[in-house]
């Protein structure tokens, strides 16, 4: 079995060395590497058997860099045959995570406009449909989501990130410079990504900032149906796992959003949704 740094050096054709770990996610071990020819690249090592690398190797060429907003694939060991674990090597994008912007409204608008650009990418390959298995999750919003599930699955599909939240974006100053972690990319209705990001913004701020994001998305992408129903679906998906998100927020500078705090904020948002009459 080849050491992962030796594998990276072989793939890139030059020596590499570790610079530092990259924080903000728990799905993979992520490190910043320096190459002997002056570049910086990102190495991601996933748990054995994880299909994430296989998925990213399919979607990153499709994105073609997304005009500088998505990483480019440099090398992959999808099944860990060379390194022992699924391993991915991608270009480094400029910027760092930002969950406490100076201007949250401008920050939210950029999140909305960028998501619209992602959804506009033509899909020329077959991607999984995360709605095919039916509604999953629990919590008070579940019954309404299940009752109206036919409305969600009937909507047109686009390229979706499937984990589009602020922690998977990079920023230089007040400018969004990249979107990372494409291992979940799928073919799904636009509302899935929109509601997932709205939930993140509600956990970080409130529904007003989430609405700023949604308005910016609509301005760039056009009308969007059933936002409130998608909100209920996102809350249902998060209900059984919300405490596990705490390390992701802590790694990006929000240790105040620990398990109990996240549960409390999700509960209050769920109560708001269930108090409304479904439309």
C-alpha positions as CSV (number, residue, x, y, z in Angstrom):
1,X,0.0,0.0,0.0
2,X,1.4,3.4,-1.0
3,X,1.7,6.2,1.6
4,X,-0.8,8.9,0.7
5,X,1.8,11.6,0.3
6,X,3.9,9.4,-1.9
7,X,0.8,8.7,-4.0
8,X,0.1,12.4,-4.3
9,X,3.6,13.1,-5.3
10,X,3.5,10.4,-8.0
11,X,0.2,11.7,-9.3
12,X,1.4,15.3,-9.5
13,X,4.9,14.5,-10.7
14,X,6.7,16.4,-8.0
15,X,7.4,16.3,-4.3
16,X,4.6,17.3,-1.8
17,X,4.6,18.2,1.8
18,X,1.8,18.9,4.4
19,X,1.1,22.5,5.2
20,X,-1.9,22.2,7.6
21,X,-5.3,20.5,8.1
22,X,-8.3,22.3,6.8
23,X,-11.2,22.5,9.3
24,X,-14.9,22.8,8.9
25,X,-16.1,19.3,8.0
26,X,-16.1,15.9,9.5
27,X,-16.8,13.7,6.5
28,X,-13.2,13.4,5.4
29,X,-9.7,14.2,6.6
30,X,-8.8,17.3,4.6
31,X,-5.3,18.7,4.3
32,X,-3.6,21.5,2.4
33,X,-0.4,20.3,0.6
34,X,2.4,22.3,-1.0
35,X,4.0,21.0,-4.2
36,X,7.6,21.1,-5.3
37,X,6.6,23.3,-8.3
38,X,5.0,26.0,-6.1
39,X,1.3,25.0,-6.0
40,X,-1.0,24.4,-3.2
41,X,-3.5,21.5,-3.5
42,X,-6.1,19.9,-1.3
43,X,-6.0,16.3,-0.2
44,X,-9.1,14.6,1.1
45,X,-9.1,11.1,2.6
46,X,-12.5,9.4,3.2
47,X,-13.5,6.4,5.3
48,X,-13.1,3.0,3.7
49,X,-16.0,2.1,1.4
50,X,-17.2,5.7,1.1
51,X,-18.5,6.5,-2.4
52,X,-17.7,10.2,-2.1
53,X,-14.6,10.1,-4.3
54,X,-16.4,8.2,-7.0
55,X,-19.1,10.8,-7.0
56,X,-16.7,13.8,-7.1
57,X,-14.7,12.3,-9.9
58,X,-17.9,12.3,-12.0
59,X,-19.2,15.8,-11.1
60,X,-16.0,17.9,-11.0
61,X,-15.3,17.5,-14.7
62,X,-19.0,18.4,-15.4
63,X,-18.5,21.7,-13.4
64,X,-15.3,22.5,-15.4
65,X,-14.2,24.8,-12.6
66,X,-17.5,26.8,-12.6
67,X,-15.6,29.9,-13.7
68,X,-13.2,29.5,-10.7
69,X,-15.8,28.7,-8.1
70,X,-15.3,24.9,-8.0
71,X,-12.1,22.9,-7.6
72,X,-10.6,21.0,-10.4
73,X,-9.9,17.3,-10.2
74,X,-6.2,16.5,-10.1
75,X,-6.2,12.8,-9.1
76,X,-8.3,10.2,-7.4
77,X,-8.0,6.8,-5.8
78,X,-11.8,6.1,-5.6
79,X,-11.7,2.7,-4.0
80,X,-8.5,3.1,-2.0
81,X,-6.6,0.5,-4.1
82,X,-3.4,2.5,-4.0
83,X,-3.6,4.3,-0.6
84,X,-5.9,2.1,1.5
85,X,-8.8,4.6,1.7
86,X,-10.7,6.5,-1.0
87,X,-8.6,9.6,-1.7
88,X,-9.1,12.7,-3.7
89,X,-6.6,15.4,-4.9
90,X,-8.1,18.7,-6.1
91,X,-7.0,22.2,-6.8
92,X,-7.0,24.7,-4.0
93,X,-9.5,27.6,-4.3
94,X,-8.7,30.9,-2.7
95,X,-10.4,31.9,0.5
96,X,-11.5,30.5,3.9
97,X,-14.8,29.7,5.5
98,X,-16.9,32.5,6.9
99,X,-19.9,32.1,9.2
100,X,-19.7,35.5,10.8
101,X,-19.7,38.1,7.9
102,X,-19.5,41.8,8.5
103,X,-22.6,42.2,6.3
104,X,-24.9,39.2,6.6
105,X,-27.3,40.5,4.0
106,X,-24.7,40.9,1.3
107,X,-23.2,37.5,2.3
108,X,-26.6,35.9,1.9
109,X,-27.3,37.5,-1.5
110,X,-24.0,36.0,-2.8
111,X,-24.9,32.6,-1.5
112,X,-28.2,32.9,-3.4
113,X,-26.7,34.1,-6.7
114,X,-24.0,31.4,-6.6
115,X,-26.5,28.6,-6.1
116,X,-28.4,29.9,-9.1
117,X,-25.2,29.5,-11.2
118,X,-24.8,25.9,-10.0
119,X,-28.3,25.0,-10.9
120,X,-27.8,26.4,-14.4
121,X,-24.9,24.0,-15.2
122,X,-26.1,21.6,-17.9
123,X,-26.2,17.9,-16.8
124,X,-24.8,15.6,-19.4
125,X,-24.3,12.6,-17.2
126,X,-26.5,10.4,-15.1
127,X,-26.6,11.4,-11.4
128,X,-28.5,9.9,-8.5
129,X,-31.9,11.2,-7.6
130,X,-32.1,11.6,-3.8
131,X,-35.9,11.8,-3.9
132,X,-36.3,8.4,-5.5
133,X,-36.3,6.5,-2.2
134,X,-39.2,8.6,-0.9
135,X,-39.4,11.0,2.1
136,X,-36.9,10.2,4.9
137,X,-36.5,11.8,8.3
138,X,-38.7,12.5,11.3
139,X,-40.1,15.2,13.4
140,X,-43.2,17.3,13.5
141,X,-43.0,18.5,9.8
142,X,-42.9,14.9,8.5
143,X,-46.6,14.2,8.1
144,X,-47.2,17.3,6.0
145,X,-44.1,16.5,3.8
146,X,-45.3,13.0,3.3
147,X,-48.8,14.1,2.4
148,X,-47.5,16.5,-0.2
149,X,-44.5,14.6,-1.4
150,X,-46.0,14.2,-4.9
151,X,-45.6,17.9,-5.4
152,X,-41.9,17.9,-4.6
153,X,-41.0,14.9,-6.8
154,X,-42.9,16.3,-9.7
155,X,-40.7,19.3,-10.0
156,X,-37.9,19.6,-12.7
157,X,-34.4,18.3,-11.8
158,X,-31.2,20.3,-12.0
159,X,-27.6,19.7,-10.9
160,X,-27.8,20.0,-7.1
161,X,-24.9,20.2,-4.6
162,X,-27.1,18.5,-1.9
163,X,-25.1,20.0,1.0
164,X,-25.1,23.6,0.1
165,X,-24.6,25.5,3.3
166,X,-22.3,28.4,4.2
167,X,-19.7,26.1,5.6
168,X,-19.1,24.6,2.1
169,X,-18.3,28.1,0.6
170,X,-15.0,30.0,0.7
171,X,-14.6,33.8,1.0
172,X,-11.9,36.4,0.4
173,X,-12.9,39.4,2.4
174,X,-16.6,40.0,1.6
175,X,-16.5,38.1,-1.7
176,X,-17.6,34.5,-2.3
177,X,-14.7,32.7,-4.1
178,X,-15.6,29.0,-4.1
179,X,-17.9,26.1,-3.4
180,X,-16.4,22.9,-2.1
181,X,-17.4,19.3,-1.1
182,X,-19.2,18.0,-4.2
183,X,-19.4,14.4,-3.0
184,X,-23.2,14.6,-2.6
185,X,-23.9,16.1,-6.0
186,X,-27.1,14.8,-7.5
187,X,-30.0,15.5,-9.9
188,X,-32.8,16.9,-7.9
189,X,-35.3,19.8,-7.8
190,X,-33.9,23.2,-7.0
191,X,-35.8,23.5,-3.8
192,X,-33.7,20.9,-2.1
193,X,-30.6,23.0,-2.1
194,X,-32.5,26.2,-1.5
195,X,-34.2,24.9,1.6
196,X,-31.0,23.2,2.9
197,X,-29.2,26.6,2.8
198,X,-32.2,28.4,4.2
199,X,-32.1,26.1,7.2
200,X,-28.4,26.8,7.8
201,X,-29.1,30.6,7.7
202,X,-31.9,30.2,10.1
203,X,-29.6,28.3,12.5
204,X,-27.0,31.0,12.1
205,X,-29.3,34.0,12.0
206,X,-33.0,34.0,11.4
207,X,-35.6,33.7,8.7
208,X,-35.0,37.3,7.5
209,X,-31.5,36.5,6.4
210,X,-32.8,33.2,4.9
211,X,-35.3,35.3,2.9
212,X,-32.6,37.6,1.6
213,X,-30.8,34.5,0.3
214,X,-34.0,33.2,-1.3
215,X,-34.9,36.6,-2.9
216,X,-31.4,36.8,-4.5
217,X,-31.7,33.2,-5.8
218,X,-35.1,34.0,-7.3
219,X,-33.7,37.2,-8.9
220,X,-31.0,35.1,-10.6
221,X,-32.8,31.9,-11.3
222,X,-36.5,32.8,-11.7
223,X,-39.6,31.6,-9.8
224,X,-39.4,28.8,-7.2
225,X,-42.3,26.8,-6.1
226,X,-43.2,25.3,-2.7
227,X,-40.4,26.9,-0.7
228,X,-42.4,26.4,2.5
229,X,-42.9,22.7,1.8
230,X,-39.2,22.4,1.0
231,X,-38.4,24.1,4.3
232,X,-40.5,21.4,6.1
233,X,-38.6,18.7,4.2
234,X,-35.2,20.2,5.2
235,X,-36.3,20.4,8.8
236,X,-37.5,16.8,8.7
237,X,-34.1,15.6,7.3
238,X,-32.3,17.5,10.0
239,X,-34.5,16.5,12.9
240,X,-32.7,13.3,13.9
241,X,-29.2,14.4,13.3
242,X,-29.0,18.1,14.2
243,X,-26.7,17.7,17.2
244,X,-24.1,16.0,15.0
245,X,-23.6,19.2,13.0
246,X,-22.1,21.0,16.0
247,X,-18.4,20.0,15.2
248,X,-18.9,21.5,11.7
249,X,-20.0,24.9,13.1
250,X,-17.3,24.8,15.8
251,X,-14.6,24.1,13.3
252,X,-15.6,27.3,11.4
253,X,-15.7,29.6,14.4
254,X,-19.2,29.0,15.8
255,X,-18.6,26.9,19.0
256,X,-21.8,28.6,20.4
257,X,-23.8,26.4,18.1
258,X,-23.3,23.3,20.1
259,X,-25.8,20.4,20.1
260,X,-28.3,21.9,22.6
261,X,-28.2,25.3,20.8
262,X,-28.8,23.7,17.4
263,X,-31.6,21.6,18.7
264,X,-33.3,24.6,20.3
265,X,-33.0,26.7,17.1
266,X,-34.3,23.8,14.9
267,X,-37.2,23.3,17.4
268,X,-38.2,26.9,17.2
269,X,-38.1,26.9,13.4
270,X,-40.1,23.7,13.3
271,X,-42.7,25.2,15.6
272,X,-43.0,28.2,13.3
273,X,-43.5,25.9,10.2
274,X,-46.0,23.6,11.9
275,X,-48.0,26.7,13.1
276,X,-48.6,27.6,9.5
277,X,-51.2,26.2,7.2
278,X,-49.6,24.3,4.4
279,X,-49.8,26.1,1.0
